[in-house]
Amino acid sequence: MNGLRDLVAAELSTQTPKPITAFAEHLTTLFPGAQAVLFYGSILRTGDLSGVLDYYVLTERPPAGWRGLFTRLLWPDVSYHELEHDGEALRAKVASMTLAQFRRATSGQGIDTTIWARFVQPCALIWTADGARQTVIDAVTDACRTAARFAIALGPIGGAPLALWTALFQETYKAELRVEKAGREVSILTYDPDRYERVMEAVQGDEGAAMAESERKRLQKAWSVRKALGKPLNVARLIKASFTFQGAARYAVWKIQRHTGVEVELTPWRERFPVLAAPGVLWKVWRSRR
C-alpha cells in the first residue's frame, strides 16, 4: 500500500508561510505533550492571513482534570488563540485530541465521520515530536483510505472518482450538524480535481480489485449507523464546547466585529462566562444594526 502512503507523505510535507509555521511552533508550547501540529483549511491554499488559521494539535495524553474527562469521551477540544508575528496579528482556531484518538478516528472504527472526512482533504504536517511523524502519516493515509472506501460504497457503481467523492461529501454533510452552502462539495473538489483523482486511484490500486458487492453492502450498513448517530454526536460536542471552548468570547468578539462592524467590549465577565454573556452581546449587535 505504498502508493497511497507515498502520496500522503509528499502532501504532508507541503511548505507553509513563515507566519503559519511560527504559530504552529507557538502552539507546541501551549499544549503539554504535543506530538504533532497539522494545518488545514482554505488558508492552506489561499495564504490569506487575515482570516482564522485552522490547526489540529495531537497530544500524547488528554488534558488533566475535568477537561480531560470530557475529552476522553467527546474529542476534540476546541480553543482560540492569538499571536503577533513580525507586527502582524494572527488568529487561530485549534482542535486538539490525542494521537491515539486521531489514529482510531481516521481508521473509521468508530461512528465519527468528521475526522477522516476532514483529513482526506489537503493538509500540512508542520511539526512533529521525535518518532511521531510516521504515525501521523499512517493515520492520514488511513483517513484517505476510509473516505475512499465509503465513497465507493455510497457513490454510483463504477463511477468516476469525482462522482464518488461528490457522493461522499454530500452524505457526510447530511450526517453531520453543519451549515454548508448547497454545492459546498463542488467547491472542495473543483479546486484541485486531479488531486482527488490521484487519491482515489491510489486507494483502488492498493486494494487491488473492485469492491465486492458484499463489502459494498457492509459499508452501506455501517454508514446508515453513522448517519443516524452523526447529528446527536455533533450536538453533544456542541454542548461540551459551550463549557470547554477556551477563548470562545475573544473569538466571538472578533467574528462579530469582522462580519458586522459592531464594536463589542471584551469585559472580564464576558470572557469568563461567554454563554451567559451571549444574549446581551447579540442584543447589542441587533440594536446597533437597526
C-alpha positions, -999 to +999 in steps of 0.1 A: +000+000+000+029+023-006+012+042-034-013+060-012+011+064+017+038+080-006+012+104-020+001+114+016+036+117+028+045+141+000+014+162+005+020+165+043+055+179+035+039+210+019+058+241+030+038+268+047+045+305+050+066+316+080+037+331+100+017+298+098+048+278+108+056+302+137+021+299+150+023+261+149+055+262+169+039+285+194+011+260+199+035+233+209+043+254+239+007+257+249-003+220+247+016+197+271+028+166+255+023+179+219+032+152+193+022+169+161+007+200+146-014+198+114-026+228+094-056+226+071-085+247+057-089+272+029-059+294+041-036+264+032-043+272-005-051+309-003-024+321+021-048+348+034-036+355+069-064+380+077-088+351+085-086+324+112-059+298+108-070+262+114-048+237+132-051+203+148-027+196+177-022+160+185-010+152+221+004+123+240-025+123+265-057+142+273-056+174+294-055+170+332-086+174+354-122+176+345-114+188+310-095+156+303-125+136+314-147+152+288-120+149+262-118+112+266-155+109+258-160+137+233-130+148+213-117+171+200-112+201+224-115+235+206-097+267+216-090+301+201-055+317+202-039+349+190-002+357+182+016+387+169+043+377+144+066+404+128+040+431+137+011+411+122-018+399+143-026+362+137-056+343+149-062+306+151-089+281+159-073+250+173-087+215+177-068+191+199-070+154+207-046+126+215-026+110+187-041+076+197-077+091+193-067+105+160-054+072+147-086+054+158-108+081+142-090+081+109-093+043+107-131+046+106-135+022+135-159+044+155-191+062+145-174+096+140-172+108+104-157+142+109-120+133+113-115+111+082-137+134+061-116+164+071-082+147+066-090+132+032-087+169+022-053+185+018-033+193+050+002+200+060+022+184+088+041+214+102+057+200+133+062+166+150+079+153+181+106+127+177+092+095+164+057+108+157+059+117+121+054+082+107+025+076+129+008+107+117+015+098+081-001+064+087-031+080+103-038+104+074-033+076+050-059+057+068-082+087+066-079+088+028-085+050+026-115+051+049-131+080+030-124+065-004-139+031+006-171+048+018-171+069-014-170+038-035-198+022-014-221+052-014-214+065-049-226+052-083-213+017-091-183+021-115-185+059-111-156+082-120-135+094-090-151+128-088-186+114-089-176+091-060-161+120-040-192+141-047-215+114-033-193+110-002-192+147+007-229+151+001-235+122+025-212+134+052-228+169+052-262+152+057-248+131+086-231+160+104-246+190+120-230+216+097-242+247+080-229+244+045-240+262+014-255+240-013-228+227-036-200+230-010-186+197-021-182+211-056-160+240-044-138+215-025-134+192-054-130+217-082-101+235-066-078+205-074-098+177-090-067+159-102-055+156-066-087+137-056-085+115-087-050+106-077-061+097-041-089+075-054-067+058-080-041+052-053-066+036-030-081+014-057-046+005-068-036-006-032-068-025-028-061-045-060-096-053-071-131-039-075-151-037-043-172-069-038-209-065-035-209-080+000-183-054+011-203-026-005-234-037+014-214-040+047-202-004+043-236+009+034-250-007+065-221+008+085-229+042+070-265+040+080-255+038+116-231+067+113-258+088+095-283+081+123-259+090+151-239+118+134-261+147+144-267+136+180-229+132+183-224+167+169-250+181+194-232+165+223-199+181+211-215+215+208-228+212+244-194+202+256-178+231+236-201+256+252-184+249+285-149+240+274-141+262+244-111+282+256-110+317+242-146+315+230-155+350+239-124+365+223-132+345+191-168+356+191-159+393+196-135+392+166-161+374+144-188+399+153-166+429+146-153+414+114-187+405+099-209+432+113-186+461+121-201+464+156-175+470+183-181+447+213-161+453+245-145+422+259-151+425+296-136+401+322-172+388+329-179+382+292-146+363+288-152+342+318-189+334+311-193+336+273-225+315+272-243+337+298-230+369+281-241+358+246-278+371+248-266+406+259-240+408+232-264+397+205-290+423+217-263+450+214-254+439+179-290+438+168-297+473+182-265+487+166-276+474+132-311+487+132 
